[in-house]
């Protein structure tokens, strides 16, 4: 159970994840490793980028306890991604270690894909926070229309 009750981070993304967290005087855009991983998983599912691990980070950041995600409300995201991916509501069972392991793996792999997307988007940037905000703003404009203007036509019948 100890292995499944933690969310793992890919070894090749460990330094990047650390750079995104504000600690020891560093100005990262996220407060915790769990925040980074949850954001990355949401990004991964948006772009349908799910990447299995080649190796797991054994150093800092080490695997993160599920309780940390639950405290922040991210446990809902983990479960939602599992249901979306498998269309199997049985994965929500809290008493089955295999289902918990599958839920976590889906979440980890989407987070890994999202981290890859994020890494590409902010490559060469000095201020990660500013670059992430620009990326999110560009995404928002794409959703609302290329010019970013409010479109009233969607309310007309």
C-alpha positions as CSV (number, residue, x, y, z in Angstrom):
1,X,0.0,0.0,0.0
2,X,2.9,2.4,0.7
3,X,3.8,2.4,-3.0
4,X,0.3,3.2,-4.2
5,X,-0.4,5.8,-1.6
6,X,2.1,8.2,-3.2
7,X,2.2,10.2,-6.5
8,X,5.5,9.7,-8.2
9,X,7.4,12.2,-10.4
10,X,9.4,11.3,-13.4
11,X,13.2,11.4,-12.8
12,X,13.9,13.5,-15.8
13,X,11.4,16.2,-14.7
14,X,12.5,16.4,-11.0
15,X,14.7,19.5,-11.4
16,X,12.1,21.2,-13.5
17,X,9.4,20.6,-10.8
18,X,11.7,21.9,-8.1
19,X,12.4,25.1,-10.1
20,X,8.6,25.7,-10.3
21,X,8.1,25.8,-6.5
22,X,8.8,28.8,-4.4
23,X,11.2,27.8,-1.6
24,X,14.6,28.8,-0.1
25,X,14.2,32.3,-1.6
26,X,13.4,31.0,-5.1
27,X,10.5,32.7,-6.8
28,X,8.6,29.8,-8.3
29,X,4.9,30.2,-9.5
30,X,3.7,27.3,-7.3
31,X,3.7,26.9,-3.5
32,X,4.0,23.1,-3.4
33,X,5.1,20.1,-5.5
34,X,1.5,18.9,-5.4
35,X,0.3,22.2,-7.0
36,X,2.8,21.7,-9.8
37,X,1.8,18.1,-10.4
38,X,-1.9,18.9,-10.3
39,X,-1.5,21.8,-12.8
40,X,0.6,19.6,-15.1
41,X,-1.9,16.8,-15.0
42,X,-4.7,19.2,-16.0
43,X,-2.5,20.5,-18.8
44,X,-1.7,16.9,-19.9
45,X,-5.4,16.0,-20.1
46,X,-6.3,19.1,-22.0
47,X,-3.7,18.3,-24.6
48,X,-4.2,14.5,-24.4
49,X,-0.6,14.0,-23.6
50,X,0.0,11.0,-21.4
51,X,3.6,9.9,-21.0
52,X,4.7,6.8,-19.0
53,X,7.7,7.1,-16.8
54,X,11.1,5.8,-17.8
55,X,12.4,6.3,-14.3
56,X,11.0,7.7,-11.0
57,X,12.6,10.5,-9.0
58,X,14.2,9.1,-6.0
59,X,15.6,12.4,-4.8
60,X,13.9,15.7,-4.1
61,X,11.1,15.8,-5.0
62,X,10.4,12.3,-3.8
63,X,7.0,10.7,-4.2
64,X,4.2,12.8,-2.7
65,X,1.7,11.3,-0.2
66,X,-1.9,11.2,-1.4
67,X,-2.9,13.0,1.8
68,X,-1.1,16.1,0.5
69,X,-3.2,16.1,-2.7
70,X,-6.4,15.4,-0.7
71,X,-5.7,18.3,1.6
72,X,-5.6,20.6,-1.4
73,X,-8.7,19.1,-3.0
74,X,-6.7,17.5,-5.8
75,X,-7.9,14.0,-5.0
76,X,-11.0,14.9,-7.0
77,X,-8.8,15.7,-10.0
78,X,-7.1,12.3,-9.6
79,X,-10.4,10.5,-9.6
80,X,-11.9,12.5,-12.4
81,X,-8.9,11.9,-14.7
82,X,-9.3,8.1,-14.0
83,X,-12.9,8.1,-14.8
84,X,-12.4,10.2,-18.0
85,X,-9.6,8.0,-19.2
86,X,-11.2,4.6,-18.4
87,X,-14.9,5.3,-18.3
88,X,-14.9,2.9,-15.4
89,X,-16.6,4.2,-12.2
90,X,-15.2,1.2,-10.3
91,X,-11.9,3.0,-10.1
92,X,-13.4,5.2,-7.4
93,X,-13.4,2.3,-4.9
94,X,-11.4,3.4,-1.9
95,X,-10.8,-0.1,-0.7
96,X,-9.0,-1.6,-3.7
97,X,-5.2,-1.2,-3.9
98,X,-5.1,-2.1,-7.6
99,X,-7.7,0.5,-8.6
100,X,-5.9,3.1,-6.5
101,X,-2.6,2.2,-8.2
102,X,-4.3,2.5,-11.6
103,X,-5.8,5.9,-10.7
104,X,-2.5,7.2,-9.5
105,X,-0.7,5.9,-12.6
106,X,-3.1,7.7,-14.9
107,X,-2.7,10.9,-13.0
108,X,1.1,10.6,-12.9
109,X,1.4,10.0,-16.6
110,X,-0.9,12.9,-17.5
111,X,1.2,15.1,-15.1
112,X,4.4,13.9,-16.9
113,X,2.9,14.9,-20.3
114,X,1.8,18.2,-18.9
115,X,5.2,18.8,-17.5
116,X,6.7,18.2,-20.9
117,X,4.3,20.7,-22.5
118,X,5.1,23.3,-19.7
119,X,8.8,22.7,-20.1
120,X,8.5,23.4,-23.9
121,X,6.4,26.5,-23.3
122,X,8.7,28.2,-20.8
123,X,12.1,27.0,-22.2
124,X,14.7,29.8,-22.0
125,X,12.5,31.9,-19.7
126,X,14.0,33.6,-16.6
127,X,10.7,34.3,-15.0
128,X,8.6,31.1,-15.0
129,X,5.6,32.9,-13.4
130,X,5.3,35.5,-16.2
131,X,5.8,32.9,-19.0
132,X,3.1,30.6,-17.5
133,X,0.7,33.6,-17.2
134,X,1.3,34.5,-20.8
135,X,0.7,30.9,-21.8
136,X,-2.6,30.8,-19.9
137,X,-3.7,34.1,-21.3
138,X,-3.0,32.8,-24.9
139,X,-5.0,29.7,-24.1
140,X,-7.9,31.9,-22.8
141,X,-7.9,34.0,-25.9
142,X,-7.9,30.9,-28.1
143,X,-11.0,29.7,-26.3
144,X,-12.8,33.0,-26.5
145,X,-11.8,33.7,-30.1
146,X,-8.7,34.8,-31.9
147,X,-9.2,38.5,-31.2
148,X,-10.2,37.9,-27.5
149,X,-13.4,40.0,-27.9
150,X,-16.6,38.8,-26.2
151,X,-18.9,37.1,-28.7
152,X,-22.6,37.8,-28.1
153,X,-23.6,35.5,-31.0
154,X,-23.5,32.4,-28.8
155,X,-26.4,33.8,-26.8
156,X,-28.6,34.3,-29.8
157,X,-31.0,31.6,-30.9
